[in-house]
Amino acid sequence: MQYNFSNFKTGLKKVTEFLGKEYSQLNIGRASPLVLDGITIESYGSYVSLNTVASISIEDPKTLRIAPWDKSLVKNIEKAIIAENLGLSVATDDTGIRVIFPQLTTETRQNLVKVLKEKLEEARIAVRKERENIWNEVQTQEKSGKMTEDEKFRAKEELQKIIDDTNKNLETSFEKKEREVMG
């Protein structure tokens, strides 16, 4: 009986997507609405995501424009962005809020690369946990007689091939983002 890796591949795809989302939310000195994705605003007694109470657009390469649909939320939005501590400057005016992305210094870029490496390591750990779970499952199937020893080793080779491909994709994603950060 051949081992079915489809659930495993789906889990690894989620890890890869997680890393991409984490990377997209980092401030790399260029205006990107994705940086504000995790921000929640208090609106009429409940907390909602920023993009449900305002439109977010790119004004220029270093500036985002946030236009709340309810002007009374401007102060709440401003407070939430500042509280997130993203290293962004916030300026309010009569039509909404400007979020200004500061020029990155060499030190800031190096710190960002460290954060990128930490996120990469988190993803690698998740991949290792997934691999360990699958390998334990394969060994259990072999011990219970549902799989022969040869099938177990074929499954191990296939598992390693999938892991190698995933790690290569994660590394490529990291290198691409590192080049972006370092300019």
GUBA-753720 format. One line per 8 residues: number of its first residue (from 1); their letters; for each residue x, y, z of N, C-alpha, C. Coordinates in pm, whole numbers, plus 32768, in hexadecimal, padded with zeros to 4 digits. Layout:
<pts>
NUM = A = X:Y:Z:X:Y:Z:X:Y:Z  ...
</pts>
This chain:
<pts>
1 = MQYNFSNF = 8054:7F89:8000:8000:8000:8000:8058:807D:8000  8044:80D2:7F9F:808F:814E:7F93:8056:81B5:7FF4  80AD:8201:8037:807F:8267:8095:804C:82E1:8048  7FDE:831B:8075:7FA1:838F:8034:7FD5:840F:8077  8020:845E:802B:805E:84D8:8061:800C:8556:8047  7F91:854B:8014:7F45:85C3:7FEC:7F29:8620:8063  7F02:85EA:80D6:7EEA:863F:814C:7F6B:8681:817A  7FD8:8636:8171:805C:866B:8197:8083:86DF:813C
9 = KTGLKKVT = 806E:86CE:80BA:8090:8739:805A:8039:87B4:8073  7FBB:879E:8096:7F63:880F:80B6:7F96:885A:8130  7FC2:880E:8197:7FF9:884C:820F:8076:889D:81F2  80CC:8867:819B:8147:88AF:8177:8127:892C:8126  80C0:8923:80D3:8098:8999:8084:806A:8A09:80E3  8024:89E3:814D:7FF7:8A46:81B0:806F:8A87:81F5  80D6:8A39:8212:8150:8A70:8250:8190:8AD5:81F2  819A:8AB2:8171:81D5:8B0C:810E:8183:8B8C:8102
17 = EFLGKEYS = 80FE:8B7F:8100:80A7:8BF4:80F8:80B5:8C4B:8176  80C2:8C09:81EA:80D6:8C52:8267:8154:8CA8:8260  81C1:8C6E:822F:823E:8CB8:8226:822E:8D2F:81C6  81ED:8D19:8155:81D6:8D86:80F6:8184:8DF6:8133  811D:8DD2:8180:80C9:8E37:81C1:8119:8E84:822B  8169:8E3C:8278:81BD:8E7D:82DD:821E:8EDF:829B  825A:8EB5:822D:82B9:8F0C:81E7:8273:8F86:81AD  81F9:8F74:817A:81B3:8FE5:813C:818A:904D:81A3
25 = QLNIGRAS = 817F:9026:8221:8154:9085:8289:81C8:90D3:82C6  8241:90B8:829A:82B4:9102:82D0:82C7:9185:8285  82EC:91EC:82CF:8307:926F:8295:8394:926D:8258  839A:926F:81D3:841D:926E:8192:843C:92F5:8151  83FB:935E:8184:841A:93E3:8153:83C8:940F:80DB  8371:93B7:80AB:831B:93D7:803B:828B:93CD:8069  8238:942A:8042:81AD:942A:806E:8165:93AD:803C  812B:9363:8098:80E0:92EB:8076:806C:92DD:80D9
33 = PLVLDGIT = 7FF2:92D7:80A6:7F7E:92C7:80FF:7F83:9246:8151  7FCD:91E3:8123:7FD7:9164:816B:8016:9175:81F4  8068:91DC:8206:80A7:91F6:8287:803C:9211:82F2  7FCB:9247:82C8:7F61:926B:8326:7EF9:91FC:8338  7F0D:9188:82FA:7EAB:911C:82FE:7E85:90EE:838A  7EE3:90E7:83E5:7EC7:90B0:8469:7E8B:9113:84CB  7E72:918D:84A0:7E43:91F6:84FC:7DAB:91EF:850E  7D81:91F2:858D:7CF2:91F5:85AA:7CCF:927A:85ED
41 = IESYGSYV = 7C58:92AB:85D1:7C29:932E:85FE:7BAE:931B:8655  7BA5:936B:86BF:7B29:9369:870D:7AC3:93BE:86C4  7A54:937F:86A1:79EB:93C4:8656:7964:93A0:8691  7924:93FE:86CD:789F:93EC:8707:789B:9375:8768  78FE:936D:87BF:78FF:930A:8829:7939:9282:8806  7960:926C:878A:79A0:91EC:8767:7A1F:9207:8717  7A73:91A2:870F:7AF1:91B0:86C6:7AE3:9172:863C  7B05:91C1:85D7:7AFD:9194:854B:7B82:91B4:8505
49 = SLNTVASI = 7B9B:916F:8499:7C17:918A:8450:7C0E:9212:840A  7C82:924F:83F9:7C8B:92D6:83C0:7C48:92DE:8337  7C5E:9278:82E3:7C28:9281:825A:7B90:9272:8254  7B4D:9256:82C4:7ABA:9252:82C2:7A7C:92D8:82E6  7ACD:9336:831A:7A97:93B9:833F:7AD2:942A:82EC  7B30:940B:8292:7B71:9474:8243:7BA8:943B:81C1  7BBA:9494:8161:7C00:946A:80E7:7C93:948F:80F8  7CE9:9436:80C8:7D79:944C:80D3:7DB2:944F:8046
57 = SIEDPKTL = 7DF5:94BB:8025:7E2F:94C6:7F9F:7EBF:94F8:7FA8  7F09:94E1:7F3E:7F94:950F:7F38:7F94:9598:7EF7  7FC4:95FA:7F43:7FC8:9684:7F13:8046:969C:7EC0  80B8:966E:7EF3:8137:9672:7EAB:818C:9600:7EE2  8205:95EA:7EAF:8253:9576:7EDA:8271:956F:7F71  8264:95DD:7FB7:8283:95DF:8046:8209:95FF:809D  8193:960D:8061:811F:963A:80AD:80A0:95EB:808C  8059:95C5:80F5:7FD4:958A:80E6:7F6D:95F1:8110
65 = RIAPWDKS = 7EF9:95ED:80D3:7E8A:9645:80F7:7E1B:95EC:812F  7DF1:9609:81AA:7D82:95C0:81E7:7D0C:9620:81EF  7C9F:95FB:81AE:7C26:964F:81AD:7BB5:9602:81F2  7B9E:9620:8273:7B32:95D8:82BA:7AAA:9603:8285  7A4E:95A4:8282:79C8:95C5:8252:797D:9616:82BA  79A2:9605:8338:7968:9654:83A4:79DA:96AA:83DE  79D3:972B:83C8:7A40:9786:83F1:7A58:9784:8489  79F8:9758:84D8:7A0A:9755:856A:7A6E:96E8:8594
73 = LVKNIEKA = 7A94:968F:8538:7AF2:9623:8558:7B84:9649:8543  7B9D:96C2:8511:7C26:96EC:84F2:7C82:96DC:856A  7C58:970D:85DE:7CAE:9704:8656:7CC8:9672:867E  7C60:961E:8676:7C71:9590:8697:7CD4:954C:8638  7CCA:956D:85B9:7D25:9534:8554:7DB3:9561:8570  7DC3:95E3:8589:7E48:9619:85A7:7E85:95D3:8620  7E35:95C6:868C:7E65:9584:8706:7E8E:94F3:86EB  7E3D:94AD:869F:7E59:941F:8683:7EDA:940D:8633
81 = IIAENLGL = 7EF2:9463:85D2:7F6C:945A:8581:7FE6:9478:85D6  7FDD:94DE:8629:804E:9501:8680:8067:9490:86E5  7FFD:9457:871D:800A:93EC:8780:804A:936F:8744  8039:9359:86C3:8073:92E3:8680:810B:92EB:867B  8143:9364:868B:81D4:9378:868F:821A:9340:8613  81EC:936C:859F:8223:933D:8520:8294:9396:84EC  82B3:9400:8535:831B:945C:8508:82EB:94B9:849A  826A:94D2:8496:8230:9528:842F:8207:95AE:846B
89 = SVATDDTG = 820C:9618:841B:81DE:969B:8446:814C:96AA:841D  80FD:96E8:8474:806F:96F9:8458:804E:978D:845D  8008:97BE:83F6:7FDD:984A:83F3:7F4A:984E:83CB  7EFA:9894:841C:7E6B:989F:83FC:7E50:9925:83B8  7DEC:9923:8363:7DBD:999F:8325:7D25:9997:8318  7CE9:99F6:82D4:7C56:99FA:82CF:7C17:9988:827F  7C61:9944:822A:7C27:98D8:81DA:7C4C:984D:820B  7CA5:9844:826D:7CCB:97C0:829F:7D55:97C0:82DD
97 = IRVIFPQL = 7D9E:9755:82C2:7E21:9742:8300:7E87:971F:8295  7EFC:975B:82A5:7F6F:9737:8252:7FCC:96E2:82A7  7FF6:966F:8271:8058:961B:82B5:80D7:9623:8262  8141:9658:82A0:81BE:9670:8257:8225:9607:8280  825E:95C7:821A:82C5:9562:8230:834C:95A7:822D  8396:95A1:829B:8418:95E5:82A0:8480:959E:824A  84E4:95EA:8222:8555:95B2:81D7:859E:9551:8234  85C0:94DB:8202:8605:9479:8256:869A:9496:825E
105 = TTETRQNL = 86CE:948F:82D7:875E:949E:82EA:87A0:9415:82DC  8823:9412:82D5:886B:9393:82CC:884D:933B:8344  884B:937A:83BB:882E:932F:8435:87A0:92F4:8432  873F:9344:8404:86B5:9315:83FB:86AB:92A1:8399  86F1:92AD:8329:86F0:9241:82C6:872A:91C0:8300  8798:91CD:834B:87D5:9156:8388:8777:9117:83EF  8731:916A:843B:86D0:9136:849C:865B:90F1:8455  8631:912A:83E5:85C6:90EC:8397:85F0:9063:8363
113 = VKVLKEKL = 866D:9057:8337:869F:8FD6:8306:869E:8F71:8379  86BE:8F9D:83F3:86B8:8F42:8466:8629:8F11:847B  85C9:8F6C:846F:853C:8F47:847E:8514:8EE5:8410  8543:8EFE:8396:8527:8EA2:8327:855C:8E17:8346  85D5:8E10:837C:8611:8D8F:839F:85C1:8D49:840D  8591:8D97:846F:853F:8D5C:84DA:84BF:8D21:84A1  847F:8D69:8446:8403:8D38:8407:8420:8CBA:83B6  8492:8CB8:8370:84BA:8C43:8323:84CD:8BCB:8380
121 = EEARIAVR = 850E:8BE2:83F1:8526:8B74:844F:84A2:8B40:8489  8442:8B9A:84A5:83BE:8B6F:84D3:837D:8B13:846D  8389:8B38:83ED:834F:8AE6:8383:8396:8A5F:837A  8419:8A5F:8387:8465:89E1:8382:843E:8985:83F5  842A:89BD:846A:8400:896E:84DE:8378:892F:84C4  831D:897D:848A:8298:8948:8469:82A4:88D4:8405  82FD:88E2:83A3:8313:8878:8340:834A:87FC:8385  83A9:880D:83DF:83E2:879B:8427:8379:8752:8479
129 = KERENIWN = 8320:879E:84BA:82B5:8760:8508:8259:870F:84AF  8237:8747:843B:81E1:8700:83DB:8226:867F:83AE  82A6:8688:838E:82F2:8613:8361:82F4:85A8:83CE  830C:85D1:8449:8311:8573:84B8:828C:852B:84CA  821E:8574:84C0:819A:8537:84CD:8182:84CE:8460  81A5:84F0:83E5:8191:8494:8375:81EA:841A:8385  8267:842D:83AA:82C3:83BD:83BA:8293:835F:8427  8261:8394:8496:822A:8341:8501:81B2:82F1:84CF
137 = EVQTQEKS = 815F:8331:847D:80EA:82EE:8444:8115:827C:83E7  817B:8295:8395:81AD:822D:8339:81E3:81B7:838A  8231:81D4:83F0:826A:8168:8443:81FC:8118:8488  8194:815B:84B6:8124:8117:84F7:80DE:80BA:8494  80CB:80EA:8419:808B:8096:83B3:80E0:801C:8393  8164:802D:8391:81BC:7FBD:8373:81B6:7F56:83E5  81B7:7F85:8461:81B3:7F2B:84D4:812F:7EDF:84DC  80C2:7F21:84B3:803F:7EE0:84B8:8026:7E83:8441
145 = GKMTEDEK = 8084:7E7F:83E3:8078:7E25:8371:802E:7E5F:82FA  8008:7EDE:8300:7FC2:7F1D:8291:8022:7F45:8221  80A3:7F40:823D:8108:7F6D:81DE:8183:7F12:81EC  81C1:7EF0:817C:823A:7E9E:8181:82B2:7EF7:81A0  8322:7EB7:81C0:839B:7F02:81DE:83CB:7F50:8163  83C0:7F12:80EC:83E6:7F57:8071:8390:7FD2:805B  830F:7FC5:8071:82B5:8037:8061:82D6:80A6:80C4  82FD:807C:813C:8325:80DE:81A2:839D:8130:8171
153 = FRAKEELQ = 8400:80ED:8138:8477:8136:810A:845A:818A:808E  83FE:815A:8038:83D4:81AD:7FC6:838D:822A:7FF9  8339:8218:805E:82F2:828A:8099:8356:82EC:80D8  83BE:82B5:8117:8424:830B:8155:846C:835D:80EB  848E:831F:8079:84D0:8367:800C:8476:83D5:7FD4  83F7:83B3:7FBE:8396:8414:7F8A:8385:8487:7FEE  837C:8465:806E:836F:84C9:80D7:83E5:8529:80D4  845E:84F2:80CA:84D6:8547:80C8:84D9:85A0:804E
161 = KIIDDTNK = 84AC:856A:7FDC:84AA:85BA:7F61:844A:8631:7F70  83D6:8617:7FA9:8373:8681:7FC0:83AB:86EA:8020  83EB:86BD:808B:8427:8717:80EE:8493:876E:80AD  84EA:872F:805D:8555:8779:801A:851C:87E5:7FBF  84B4:87C3:7F72:8474:8826:7F19:8439:8899:7F69  83F6:8878:7FD6:83B7:88E0:8029:8420:893B:8066  848B:8900:809E:84F6:8951:80D8:8538:89AA:806F  8546:8976:7FF6:8580:89C6:7F89:8524:8A3E:7F6A
169 = NLETSFEK = 84A0:8A26:7F67:8441:8A93:7F4D:8446:8AFC:7FBD  844E:8ACE:803A:8456:8B2B:80AB:84D6:8B7F:80A2  8544:8B3D:8081:85C5:8B83:8075:85C1:8BE9:8003  8584:8BC4:7F93:8577:8C20:7F21:8525:8C9A:7F48  84B9:8C82:7F91:8465:8CF0:7FBF:84B4:8D4E:801B  8503:8D14:8074:8556:8D64:80CF:85BC:8DB7:8080  8601:8D77:8022:8669:8DBE:7FD5:862E:8E30:7F84  85B7:8E1A:7F4A:8575:8E83:7EFD:8554:8EFA:7F57
177 = KEREVMG = 851D:8EDE:7FCC:84F7:8F49:8027:8574:8F8F:805F  85DF:8F42:8076:865B:8F7D:80A7:8695:8FDF:8040  8692:8FBA:7FC1:86C0:9014:7F56:866C:9093:7F53  85E8:9083:7F67:858D:90F6:7F6A:85B1:9155:7FDB  85CC:911C:8050:85EB:916D:80C7:8671:91B3:80B9  86D3:916B:808B:875A:91A5:8082:876A:9205:800C  8709:9205:7FB3:8709:9264:7F44:876F:9241:7EE1
</pts>
